[in-house]
Amino acid sequence: LVGRLNDKGAFKRFASALGVRTVAGLEAESVAALEAAIRRMAVGRQRLMLRKVSYAGGAGNIQGAPEELLARLPDWYNGGKVLVEPFLEIASVAGSLASVGPEGLQFLGIDLQVIRDGGWAGFDYPYPEGPGATRVRDWTMRIAEAVRDSGARGYLNLDWAFLVDSPGAPVVLECNFRHNGL
C-alpha cells in the first residue's frame, strides 16, 4: 500500500475511488505510449503537464505545448511511468498532514506552499480558513481512514491544488506517505 500511495497514478485511482477530486490524466510507460497519450490528451488543450509518478516536489515534471513535449521526450524520458495531464492554472497549493496511528487518526493541519521567482520557497502556516480548507481537511481524513483500515501507519502528507477558475474546490495532486512499516 505504501508504494501505491506514493505512486502518483495509483494514488489518483485510490483517492478517486474514495470520491476525492483528482486531475484527469493518462499513464504511459514507454516513449510510444507517451506520444500516444500526449496526442490523445492534447485534443482541445494548448498545454499539458508530464509528471513522473515516483518523483516528489515537482522533480521530474515538465509542461508545455503538446508539440514541444513530443520534441523533448527523447532527452527527458528515462523510463518508468509518467502521467500525462492537462496543465492546471493553479491559484495556490496546499499541503495537508494527518497522523495515522494505532490509537486513531489526527488531523495536523494545512499549509500554503510559497512560490517565489518561479520556484518553491517553503511554507506559510496555517492555510487561510474557508470552504476550500474545510474540503481539504474532510478529504484528508477520508483518505486517512482508508489508509488506516488497510493497516498502514505513519504520516499522510497530501498536496492539493486550488485552481484559478474554482478556488473553493481543491484537487488532490499527490501523496507523500511517511511510514514506519505496516
Protein Blocks (a to p, Z undefined) as FASTA:
>chain_A
ZZmmmpmklmmmmmmmnopacddddddfbfklmmmmmmmmmgopabdcdddfkbghhioi
acddfklmmmmmmmmpggdjdddddddddfbdcdddddddfkbccdfbdcddddeehiae
bjcddddedjklmmmmmmmmmmmmmmmmnopacdddddddddfklmmlccdfbdcdddeb
ZZ
